Amino acid sequence: MSPARPAATATLRGSAVGALVAALAVAAHGIGGGGLPESAALTLLLVTCSGVGAVTAQLPARFHGPLALMGALGVGQVAGHFALTLISHVHSVVPAVPMLAAHAAATAICALLVANAERLYGPLVHVWRVVLRGAPQPVSAVTTAHVPARPANPAVALLRASISRRGPPVPV
């Protein structure tokens, strides 16, 4: 039995989950009263969110439903919150109600963004390929060669091209 192959959008899903969880965890943490993270907490957050994104990208295609997406984003928000509170010690590990609401809203926003990006991935890639490569054009089998008529006297053709037919402006 062969292992299940990841979907075509697995890398997109994993990258989006990791990046959006990191960005919205910082935003929700700040809005909820936790403040902006210091460099050590931010580094831990980025490592944590990279791990969450990598695990999400490796999930088989049968786990790419909306519930699995909400679960991955929820786990990412919880991991991001713990990564931010582990080093900074600004508040307790258990989030307050405003911070919990901010993390929940961030999870819902992330789910909508990732689901829409996955839905639009196929059509956008198709359009991009057509624009870059160009659609194949049919080749006509009948071609006619255009042979320009040569003037009888080349000097006459040169004089016709060099004589200006424009005169001075007409007085009003």
C-alpha positions as CSV (number, residue, x, y, z in Angstrom):
1,M,0.0,0.0,0.0
2,S,1.5,3.3,-1.1
3,P,1.5,6.3,1.2
4,A,-1.0,9.0,0.5
5,R,0.4,11.8,-1.6
6,P,0.0,15.4,-0.4
7,A,-2.3,17.6,-2.4
8,A,-1.0,20.1,-4.9
9,T,-1.7,22.9,-2.4
10,A,0.0,21.3,0.5
11,T,3.1,23.5,0.4
12,L,0.9,26.6,0.0
13,R,-1.2,25.5,2.9
14,G,1.7,24.8,5.2
15,S,3.5,28.0,4.3
16,A,0.4,30.1,4.7
17,V,-0.5,28.5,8.1
18,G,3.0,29.0,9.4
19,A,3.3,32.6,8.2
20,L,-0.2,33.7,9.2
21,V,-0.1,32.1,12.6
22,A,3.1,33.9,13.3
23,A,1.8,37.3,12.1
24,L,-1.6,37.1,13.6
25,A,-0.3,35.6,16.9
26,V,1.8,38.7,17.4
27,A,-1.1,41.0,16.4
28,A,-3.6,39.2,18.6
29,H,-1.2,39.1,21.4
30,G,-0.6,42.8,21.2
31,I,-4.3,43.6,20.8
32,G,-5.2,41.4,23.7
33,G,-2.8,43.3,26.0
34,G,0.3,41.2,25.8
35,G,2.5,43.8,24.1
36,L,5.0,43.4,21.4
37,P,7.4,40.5,21.7
38,E,11.1,40.9,22.4
39,S,13.7,39.3,20.1
40,A,14.0,36.0,22.1
41,A,10.3,35.5,22.2
42,L,10.0,36.4,18.5
43,T,12.7,33.9,17.6
44,L,10.9,31.2,19.6
45,L,7.6,32.1,17.9
46,L,9.1,31.9,14.4
47,V,10.7,28.5,15.1
48,T,7.4,27.2,16.6
49,C,5.3,28.5,13.7
50,S,7.7,27.1,11.1
51,G,7.2,23.7,12.8
52,V,3.4,24.1,12.7
53,G,3.6,25.0,9.0
54,A,5.9,22.1,8.2
55,V,3.6,19.6,10.0
56,T,0.5,21.1,8.2
57,A,2.2,20.8,4.8
58,Q,2.9,17.1,5.4
59,L,-0.7,16.2,6.2
60,P,-2.3,13.8,3.6
61,A,-4.9,15.2,1.3
62,R,-7.8,13.6,3.2
63,F,-7.0,15.9,6.2
64,H,-7.3,19.1,4.1
65,G,-10.9,19.9,5.1
66,P,-12.1,23.0,6.9
67,L,-12.0,21.3,10.3
68,A,-8.4,20.2,9.9
69,L,-7.5,23.7,8.8
70,M,-9.2,25.2,11.8
71,G,-7.4,22.6,14.0
72,A,-4.0,23.4,12.6
73,L,-4.5,27.1,13.0
74,G,-5.9,26.6,16.5
75,V,-2.9,24.6,17.5
76,G,-0.7,27.2,15.9
77,Q,-2.3,30.0,17.8
78,V,-2.0,28.1,21.1
79,A,1.7,27.3,20.3
80,G,2.3,30.8,19.3
81,H,0.7,32.2,22.5
82,F,2.8,29.8,24.6
83,A,6.0,30.8,22.7
84,L,5.3,34.5,23.3
85,T,4.5,34.0,27.0
86,L,7.3,31.5,27.7
87,I,10.1,34.1,27.5
88,S,8.4,37.5,28.2
89,H,6.6,36.6,31.4
90,V,4.4,39.6,30.9
91,H,1.2,37.8,32.0
92,S,0.1,34.3,33.0
93,V,0.2,31.4,30.7
94,V,-3.6,31.1,30.7
95,P,-4.8,34.0,28.5
96,A,-7.3,36.6,29.6
97,V,-10.7,36.8,27.9
98,P,-9.7,39.7,25.5
99,M,-6.6,37.9,24.5
100,L,-8.4,34.6,24.0
101,A,-11.0,36.4,21.8
102,A,-8.2,38.0,19.8
103,H,-6.5,34.7,19.2
104,A,-9.9,33.1,18.3
105,A,-10.6,35.9,15.8
106,A,-7.1,35.6,14.4
107,T,-7.7,31.8,13.9
108,A,-11.0,32.4,12.0
109,I,-9.4,35.1,9.8
110,C,-6.5,32.8,9.0
111,A,-8.8,30.0,8.1
112,L,-10.7,32.2,5.7
113,L,-7.5,33.5,4.1
114,V,-6.0,30.0,3.6
115,A,-9.2,28.4,2.4
116,N,-9.7,31.2,-0.2
117,A,-6.0,31.0,-1.3
118,E,-6.3,27.2,-1.8
119,R,-9.6,27.7,-3.7
120,L,-8.0,30.2,-6.0
121,Y,-4.7,28.4,-6.4
122,G,-5.7,26.3,-9.4
123,P,-7.3,29.0,-11.6
124,L,-4.6,31.5,-10.8
125,V,-1.8,29.1,-11.7
126,H,-3.6,28.2,-14.9
127,V,-4.0,31.9,-15.9
128,W,-0.4,32.5,-15.0
129,R,0.8,29.7,-17.2
130,V,-1.2,30.8,-20.1
131,V,0.0,34.4,-19.8
132,L,3.7,33.4,-19.5
133,R,3.6,30.6,-22.0
134,G,0.9,31.9,-24.3
135,A,-1.9,29.9,-25.7
136,P,-0.9,27.7,-28.7
137,Q,-1.9,29.5,-31.9
138,P,-3.0,27.5,-34.9
139,V,-0.6,27.7,-37.8
140,S,-2.1,28.3,-41.2
141,A,-0.8,26.1,-44.1
142,V,-1.4,28.7,-46.8
143,T,1.0,31.5,-46.9
144,T,1.4,34.2,-49.5
145,A,4.6,36.0,-50.0
146,H,4.4,39.7,-50.2
147,V,6.8,41.1,-52.8
148,P,7.0,44.9,-52.8
149,A,6.8,46.5,-56.3
150,R,10.1,47.9,-57.4
151,P,10.0,51.4,-58.9
152,A,11.1,51.6,-62.5
153,N,13.7,54.2,-61.6
154,P,15.3,54.2,-58.1
155,A,16.2,57.9,-58.4
156,V,12.5,58.8,-58.8
157,A,11.6,56.8,-55.6
158,L,14.4,58.6,-53.7
159,L,13.3,62.0,-54.9
160,R,9.6,61.3,-54.0
161,A,10.6,60.3,-50.5
162,S,12.9,63.3,-49.9
163,I,10.6,66.1,-51.3
164,S,8.5,67.7,-48.6
165,R,4.9,68.5,-49.6
166,R,4.4,70.8,-46.6
167,G,4.4,74.5,-47.3
168,P,4.5,77.6,-45.1
169,P,1.5,78.3,-42.9
170,V,-1.4,80.2,-44.5
171,P,-1.9,83.7,-43.2
172,V,-5.2,84.2,-41.4
